[in-house]
Structures are given as structure tokens and as C-alpha cells.
Amino acid sequence: MKDIKTNQQRLWDSLMEMGEIGGTEKGGCCRLALTDLDKQARDLFIKWCEEAGCSIRIDKMGNVFARRPGRNNDLPPVVMGSHIDTQPTGGKFDGVYGVLAGLEVIRTLNDNNIETEHPVEASIWTNEEGSRFAPAMVSSGVFAGVFDLEYGLSRADLDGKTMGEELDRIGYAGEHEVGSPVKAFFEAHIEQGPILEEEDTTIGVVTDAQGQRWYEVTLTGQEAHAGPTPMLRRKDALVGAAQIIDEVNQIGLTNQPNACATVGLLQVFPNSRNVIPGEVFFTVDFRHPNDEILSKMDQQLREISARIADELHLEMKFEEIWYSPPVPFDKGCVESVRQAAKDAGYSHRDIVSGAGHDACYISRVAPTGMVFVPCENGISHNEEENADPADLHAGCNVLFQAVLNQANG
């Protein structure tokens, strides 16, 4: 069965059709979690899965599982998947490639009349991105027991709408409990970085994922008239935020190699051109594969933020809203991916994921592995995100063989 290949054109056509849902003028995709567009994409995925003979299960967090039966359906399934929600200016491949690669594996099993010992499932995980509801990967986190169900359903967007309310609204508040036994989990994904492309390597065998810490910070000063208020009497919350943001960048630079530090969201109140800002809300995202250094970055941020707020006479609300430690993936699943790449003759290398993925949480409750393929110029979370159809096909072929190894092992 090592010579069996998935259908490159069918995979590409599926990706392009799915990419039309929320497609943007620049060729990207805006399909935020639990919007009407998310519902439309879920409906299409389920239609395709049912046409492939799968049964559908939806849990209380809206996670979707499409099952192809095995010889022994009492055994736990081998699950593939990722997410279909995007960033506001996202692309056509981040997340959804892993979902549709899973579907393509099932279609290829059908094409070749292959029966597996374990059932095989393709899955969608709700709100992986965290761009509408923070934190990221919340639904796979509930599945893994990192968060409880009440916490997950209560996550609210900037308009105050909760995940529970929006799941009800779009008809994806499932009846099944969140969490079930899994034989193994695999997630195929574009790299979202430049390493594979720069090295002309087709497959990334993901051994680990970086740890992450997310923060929300609110600085409160005093809004006042921009003209009559002397500079030395001001309590300018935006000045404080600007100083902290610069220090966030410095923390990232001084903890190289591998450290990443980002402020990606900023809200200024009252946001008027002739009023001194009285309140600023912003987010901080820290990442590092070494938990000791990640903790050092945390301490640096806390100390610097407190000092700046004190010097500028600002009140500060500082909250760490999410911590995900570095993740080592299962050696058996990693070896299944590595061996599949070797058997297919693809160039490959071990790689550490710089991004968070649903696989990071699932790894806490099931053996887990990931397959990376190159993306053009290493660009992701951008409408210009692109990938070569041949590379996507290669990753799907590796996924197919790794899943087959686990489903019959």
C-alpha cells in the first residue's frame, strides 16, 4: 500500500471551492469562527463527508468528526484534522488544508477499497485561531480537559457574543459530550514559516511545538483636552502603552534565538484626535520552545509594565489569559510521519512548530503527530498565503501512510 497516492487535483479543487467561502478580493479568506461563513463551510465539509460514506458527530463545542468505519468499531479512531476558521485577513490554506487533507485520505481509502482495523475520522476544531474568541484553540482545549465546557462556551468576542450563543445561532451546538478516546491524531499544515521553502525541503516532520503565553493589558490614565493640558500634568495611557509595546519588542530581540514577541491588537479610548487617551487595551503574545526562557520573558514583561505604569501615574490591569507550555509530540507518531516521507522519497527534515495548533492540546490526551509542507515565502495569516499543489499533495500522501500505519497497528 506504500505505492498508493491521494488525488492531487481533487484535493486542490476542494481547497479552492472551500476558499470561495469568505474569499477576499486579494485572493485570501476571511471566515471568522462561528459566523455565517463558518457555518457555510462546515455545511460543505459535512456534505462531502457524507458523500464519502462517513457518519457525523458534533460535540457541545461544535467540533465536527466525520467517521469512516473500521473492521472493529469498538476500537478508538485514528483522527486527522485542523480548523476552518481564519484570521480577518487570512489565506486559503492555514487550517483548512489539514481538514481537507483528512477528507482526501478518507476518499483515497474508499477509492482503493481499503479496510482499516480502527475507524478513521476527519475533524474540524472550533475557533482555533482565537481571532474572534480568545484564547486560541479553545475547543480542542476543552476536548483535552485544559478548559472546562462552561469556560469554553462563555468565551466572548469584542461585541459580547459568546461561543455558546453563536454555536446555537448557526446550528452547531452539538449534543455529544466533549472528549473521547483517540488512538492517534495527525494534523497536516502549511509551515507558516520560511524554513522548508528556503531549504527546498518538501516535508517537515514536526517533533515539538513552541510554548506560548498570551496577555491582556489595560492602562487607565485620564482623558483631557489636547490643547490646554500641559505635558507634565498628563496621564496619557497611550504613551504608556507605546513604551510597553517597545519593550515587548526588545524582550523578543534579547531572548534570541527562537523568541517571538508581538502586540497584535490595540484599542484606544476615546480615540479622538484632540483628546489625550484615557484608556488603552492591548494584547501581548510571547512564544519560545524553551519553557525556562518563556518564563523569563514573562517576568521581564511584568516588571517592565509595572515600572512604566508607576512612572506615568497610570493604573494597570495585567492579565495572563492563556499559557500553553512547549509540546513534545509522540515519538511513535513522529516516526510514522518520518517513515512515510522516507518511503515516498520526499526530502524531509525535523522541525519545531513556531505556531500553536489544535494538535498541541490533543497531544495531552492522545499520541499526536504533525506534517508540515512549505508555503510561499513563509507567509501565513495573510491574504497572500499560498502553497504549491504538489507540496500539498506530498503532505497528504505522507498523512495517508502515517494514518494507515496507526489505523492498522
Buried (B, 14 or more C-beta within 10 A) or exposed (E): EEEBBBBBEBBBEBBEEBBEBBBBEEEBBBBBBBBEBBBBBBBBBBEBBEEBBBEEBBBBBBBBBBBBBBEEEEBBBBBBBBBBBBBBBBBBBBBBBBBBBBBBBBBBBBEEEBEBBBBBBBBBBBBBBBBBBBBBBBBBBBBBEBBEBEBBBBBBBEEEBBBBBBBBBBEBBBEEEBBBEBBBBBBBBBBBBBBBBEEEBBBBBBBBBBBBBBBBBBBBBBBBEBEEBEEEEBBBBBBBBBBBBEBBEEBBEEBEEBBBBBBEBEEBBEEEEEBBBBBBBBBBBBBBBBEEBBBBBBEBBEEBBEEBBEEBEBBBEBEBEBBBEBBEBBEBBBBBBBBBBEBBEBEBBEBBBBBBBBBBBBBBBBBBBBBBBBBBEBBBBBBEBBBBBEBBBBBBBBBBBBBBBBBBE
